[in-house]
Amino acid sequence: LRLDSFHAAHPNCSPKRASFLTGRHPNRMGTFAPGWSMRPEEITIAHLLGRAGYRCGHFGKWHVGTVKAGSPLNPGAMGFHEWVSHDNFFEMNPSLSRNGAPPQVIPGESSAVVIAEAIRFIDDSQKAGKPFLTVVWFGSPHEPYSGLPGDLALYDDLPAKYTKKVSLTSNETGNPTTRPQGEVLRERYAEITAMDRAIGQLRNYLAAQGLKRNTLRVYCGDNGTSPESALGAPHRGAKGDVYEGGTLVPGLIEWPARIPKPRRNAIQASTSDLLPTLCALVGQPLPRRALR
C-alpha cells in the first residue's frame, strides 16, 4: 500500500520520532526540536505491544533521549526489551550501545549492521515463540555522508551535473564546510543504495523464514530532504520547513495477508497515526491521554 500523502508529524528528526513512538503531536510531548528528549512519562508503541505479548526491539538511531543504562529515556525505559542503538546518527563502522552498555564499534556498513541485529532479534523471538515489534531506524542518509566504493561508483556522473557549493559537516574534521553539491549527492545516494539493500536483506529473511505473509512492515521517511541535498522540486522547502518539502515523506505498508495486491491511496496520514493503528490491530486500548 503506497500512501501518496503521508507526512512526518514534524519537519525535523527528534519530534517526528517521538510522534511515531507515542502517537502524539510533538507539541503535546515536549519534543520541540532535534536533540530534545521525550518526557519519561510518555507511553510508547513498545509499552503497548509489550502488554499484548510482543517482544520489542529497537535498532539504530534513537535521538529522543540517551541510550545508556540508567537513563529514564533509553529504549528499555520506553518499553523495548532489547536495543542496539545510538543517541544520534552514525556512519560506517557504527559505535552502538547494546542494551545500555558502553558503546562498541561494530565493523561494516551501518545499514547492514543494523539489519543484522534486527534479524538476530527476530530469530530469537521466533525461537521463544513470541510475536515481535522491531523498530529499525537507520543512520542513513544523513550528513556527513559516506559510501562503499561500489555504491559510490553508481553515481559518478553527479559531480559534473550539480556544481553549486552547499554547506554541510565535514566527515574528516566534524566542522562546517562547503562542497560541490554533486559530490554530496553522490555520497548521499550511495548511502540510500546501501540502505535499500539492507531492507532487501530483511525482506528476503522474512520470506525464507515463512514470515513474509503475516508480518506487517511499515516504511516511512524521517523528514524531507535536507537543504544541502534538496534540488528545489517538486515540493516547496526542505527539512526543517513546514512545507511539503519538509514533511511529505515516503509511506509504504507491506502485509500480504491483508494487502494481497499493490494499491495506492491519497488519504492524508502521518507518523502520529501509527500508534492508534497498531493498537487497533493488537486489541490494545489507546492511552488515556490526548494524542494529536
C-alpha positions as CSV (number, residue, x, y, z in Angstrom):
1,L,0.0,0.0,0.0
2,R,1.6,3.2,-1.2
3,L,0.4,6.3,0.8
4,D,0.8,9.2,-1.5
5,S,0.0,11.9,1.1
6,F,2.0,10.6,4.1
7,H,3.6,13.2,6.3
8,A,6.1,13.3,9.1
9,A,4.4,15.0,12.1
10,H,7.3,17.4,12.2
11,P,9.9,18.5,9.6
12,N,12.8,17.6,11.9
13,C,14.2,14.4,13.4
14,S,13.6,14.0,17.2
15,P,10.0,15.4,17.2
16,K,9.0,13.1,14.3
17,R,10.5,10.1,16.0
18,A,8.6,10.9,19.2
19,S,5.4,11.2,17.2
20,F,6.0,7.7,15.8
21,L,6.6,6.2,19.2
22,T,3.8,8.0,21.1
23,G,1.1,8.8,18.5
24,R,1.2,12.4,19.8
25,H,2.0,15.7,18.1
26,P,5.4,16.9,19.2
27,N,3.8,19.9,20.9
28,R,2.0,17.6,23.3
29,M,5.0,15.6,24.5
30,G,7.5,18.5,24.6
31,T,9.9,17.3,21.9
32,F,10.1,20.6,20.1
33,A,13.3,20.3,18.1
34,P,16.2,18.0,17.1
35,G,18.0,16.6,20.1
36,W,15.1,17.3,22.5
37,S,14.1,14.3,24.6
38,M,10.7,12.9,25.1
39,R,9.2,13.1,28.6
40,P,9.8,9.9,30.7
41,E,6.0,9.8,31.4
42,E,5.2,9.1,27.7
43,I,3.6,5.8,26.6
44,T,5.1,4.2,23.5
45,I,4.1,1.6,21.0
46,A,6.6,-0.7,22.7
47,H,4.8,-0.3,26.1
48,L,1.5,-1.1,24.4
49,L,2.6,-4.0,22.3
50,G,4.6,-5.4,25.2
51,R,1.3,-5.7,27.1
52,A,-0.1,-7.6,24.2
53,G,2.7,-10.2,24.5
54,Y,5.1,-8.9,21.8
55,R,8.9,-8.8,22.2
56,C,10.0,-5.3,21.3
57,G,13.4,-4.3,19.9
58,H,15.0,-1.1,18.7
59,F,17.9,-0.9,16.3
60,G,19.8,2.1,15.0
61,K,19.2,5.8,15.7
62,W,17.2,6.7,18.8
63,H,17.5,10.5,19.2
64,V,14.7,11.0,21.7
65,G,17.0,10.6,24.8
66,T,20.2,8.9,25.7
67,V,20.5,5.1,25.2
68,K,22.9,4.5,28.1
69,A,22.0,2.3,31.0
70,G,20.1,4.1,33.8
71,S,18.7,6.7,31.5
72,P,14.9,7.3,32.1
73,L,14.6,7.7,28.3
74,N,16.6,4.8,27.0
75,P,14.7,2.3,24.8
76,G,14.4,-0.1,27.7
77,A,12.7,2.6,29.8
78,M,10.4,3.3,26.9
79,G,9.2,-0.3,26.7
80,F,11.8,-2.1,24.4
81,H,13.1,-5.4,25.6
82,E,16.3,-5.2,23.6
83,W,18.2,-2.4,21.8
84,V,21.4,-1.9,19.8
85,S,21.2,1.8,19.4
86,H,22.9,5.2,19.1
87,D,21.8,8.5,20.7
88,N,22.0,10.2,17.2
89,F,23.1,9.4,13.7
90,F,26.1,7.3,12.7
91,E,28.1,6.4,9.6
92,M,30.4,3.5,8.6
93,N,31.6,1.1,11.4
94,P,29.0,2.4,13.8
95,S,29.5,2.8,17.5
96,L,26.4,1.3,19.1
97,S,25.2,0.6,22.7
98,R,23.8,-2.9,23.3
99,N,21.1,-2.7,26.0
100,G,22.7,0.3,27.6
101,A,26.3,-1.0,27.8
102,P,29.2,1.3,26.8
103,P,29.2,1.7,23.0
104,Q,31.2,-0.6,20.9
105,V,32.3,-0.3,17.3
106,I,30.7,-2.8,15.0
107,P,32.7,-3.1,11.7
108,G,30.7,-2.7,8.5
109,E,28.4,-0.5,6.5
110,S,25.9,0.9,9.0
111,S,22.6,-0.1,7.4
112,A,23.8,-3.7,7.0
113,V,25.0,-3.8,10.7
114,V,21.6,-2.5,12.0
115,I,19.6,-5.0,9.9
116,A,21.9,-7.9,11.0
117,E,21.0,-7.1,14.6
118,A,17.3,-6.8,13.8
119,I,17.3,-10.2,12.1
120,R,19.1,-11.7,15.1
121,F,16.3,-10.3,17.3
122,I,13.5,-11.6,15.2
123,D,15.3,-15.0,15.1
124,D,15.4,-15.1,18.9
125,S,11.8,-14.0,19.1
126,Q,10.8,-16.9,16.8
127,K,12.7,-19.4,19.0
128,A,10.9,-18.1,22.0
129,G,7.5,-18.4,20.3
130,K,6.8,-14.7,20.6
131,P,5.4,-12.2,18.2
132,F,7.8,-9.2,17.6
133,L,7.9,-5.5,17.1
134,T,11.1,-4.5,15.5
135,V,11.8,-0.8,15.1
136,V,14.7,-0.1,12.7
137,W,15.9,3.5,12.4
138,F,18.9,3.7,10.0
139,G,21.6,6.3,10.4
140,S,21.5,6.8,6.6
141,P,21.0,9.0,4.8
142,H,22.5,11.8,6.9
143,E,25.3,14.2,6.5
144,P,28.3,13.9,6.8
145,Y,27.9,11.3,4.1
146,S,30.0,8.3,3.2
147,G,29.5,5.2,1.0
148,L,31.0,2.0,-0.2
149,P,33.2,2.2,-3.3
150,G,30.8,0.1,-5.4
151,D,27.8,2.2,-4.3
152,L,29.6,5.5,-5.0
153,A,30.5,4.3,-8.5
154,L,26.8,4.1,-9.4
155,Y,26.6,7.9,-9.2
156,D,29.9,9.0,-10.7
157,D,28.0,11.3,-13.1
158,L,26.6,13.6,-10.4
159,P,29.7,15.8,-9.6
160,A,29.7,17.2,-13.1
161,K,26.0,17.7,-13.1
162,Y,25.5,19.6,-9.9
163,T,28.3,22.1,-9.2
164,K,26.9,24.7,-6.8
165,K,28.5,24.8,-3.4
166,V,26.5,23.6,-0.4
167,S,27.1,23.7,3.3
168,L,27.3,20.6,5.5
169,T,29.5,18.9,8.1
170,S,33.0,17.6,7.2
171,N,33.5,13.9,7.6
172,E,37.2,14.5,8.3
173,T,37.0,17.3,10.9
174,G,33.4,17.4,12.1
175,N,33.4,21.2,11.4
176,P,31.2,23.0,8.9
177,T,32.4,23.0,5.3
178,T,31.3,23.7,1.8
179,R,31.4,21.2,-1.1
180,P,30.0,20.9,-4.6
181,Q,26.5,19.5,-4.4
182,G,27.2,16.7,-6.9
183,E,29.8,15.2,-4.7
184,V,27.4,15.4,-1.7
185,L,24.6,13.8,-3.7
186,R,26.9,11.0,-4.9
187,E,27.6,10.1,-1.3
188,R,24.0,10.5,-0.2
189,Y,22.7,8.3,-2.9
190,A,25.3,5.7,-2.1
191,E,24.0,5.6,1.5
192,I,20.5,5.2,0.2
193,T,21.5,2.4,-2.1
194,A,23.1,0.6,0.9
195,M,20.0,1.2,3.0
196,D,17.8,-0.2,0.2
197,R,20.0,-3.3,0.0
198,A,19.7,-3.8,3.8
199,I,15.9,-3.6,3.6
200,G,16.0,-6.2,0.9
201,Q,18.1,-8.5,3.1
202,L,15.4,-8.2,5.8
203,R,12.6,-8.9,3.3
204,N,14.5,-11.9,2.0
205,Y,15.0,-13.2,5.5
206,L,11.3,-12.9,6.3
207,A,10.4,-14.7,3.1
208,A,12.9,-17.5,3.8
209,Q,11.5,-18.0,7.4
210,G,7.9,-18.1,6.2
211,L,7.2,-14.8,8.0
212,K,6.6,-12.6,4.9
213,R,2.8,-13.2,4.5
214,N,1.7,-12.2,8.0
215,T,4.4,-9.7,9.1
216,L,3.3,-6.1,8.8
217,R,6.1,-3.9,7.5
218,V,5.8,-0.1,7.6
219,Y,8.4,2.0,5.8
220,C,8.5,5.8,6.1
221,G,10.8,8.7,5.9
222,D,12.1,10.8,8.8
223,N,11.5,14.2,7.2
224,G,12.0,16.0,3.9
225,T,15.4,16.1,2.1
226,S,18.0,18.1,4.0
227,P,18.9,21.5,2.4
228,E,22.3,20.5,1.1
229,S,20.8,17.8,-1.0
230,A,17.4,19.3,-1.9
231,L,17.0,20.1,-5.6
232,G,14.1,22.5,-5.1
233,A,11.4,20.4,-6.9
234,P,8.7,19.3,-6.9
235,H,7.9,20.5,-3.4
236,R,8.5,23.8,-1.7
237,G,11.0,23.8,1.1
238,A,13.3,21.1,2.7
239,K,14.0,19.5,6.0
240,G,13.2,22.0,8.8
241,D,10.5,23.8,6.8
242,V,6.8,23.5,7.5
243,Y,6.0,22.9,3.8
244,E,5.6,19.7,1.9
245,G,9.3,19.7,1.1
246,G,9.9,19.3,4.9
247,T,7.1,17.0,5.9
248,L,5.9,14.9,2.9
249,V,7.7,11.6,3.1
250,P,7.5,8.1,1.6
251,G,4.9,5.9,3.3
252,L,4.6,2.2,2.4
253,I,2.9,-0.7,4.1
254,E,3.6,-4.3,3.2
255,W,1.3,-7.0,4.6
256,P,0.4,-9.7,2.1
257,A,-2.1,-11.4,4.4
258,R,-4.2,-8.2,4.3
259,I,-2.9,-6.4,1.3
260,P,-2.6,-9.1,-1.4
261,K,-2.2,-6.8,-4.4
262,P,-0.4,-3.4,-4.8
263,R,-2.5,-0.4,-4.1
264,R,-2.2,3.4,-3.8
265,N,-4.1,5.7,-1.6
266,A,-4.1,9.5,-1.3
267,I,-5.6,9.7,2.2
268,Q,-3.9,12.2,4.5
269,A,-1.9,10.3,7.1
270,S,1.0,11.0,9.3
271,T,3.5,9.3,11.7
272,S,1.1,10.1,14.6
273,D,-1.4,7.6,13.1
274,L,0.9,4.6,13.5
275,L,0.3,4.1,17.3
276,P,-3.5,4.1,17.1
277,T,-3.3,1.8,14.1
278,L,-1.2,-0.7,15.9
279,C,-3.3,-0.6,19.0
280,A,-6.4,-1.4,16.9
281,L,-4.6,-4.4,15.3
282,V,-3.4,-6.0,18.5
283,G,-6.5,-5.2,20.6
284,Q,-4.9,-2.7,23.0
285,P,-6.8,0.3,24.3
286,L,-5.4,3.7,23.4
287,P,-3.6,5.5,26.2
288,R,-5.9,7.7,28.2
289,R,-4.4,11.0,27.0
290,A,-4.8,13.3,24.1
291,L,-2.9,12.0,21.1
292,R,-2.9,14.6,18.3
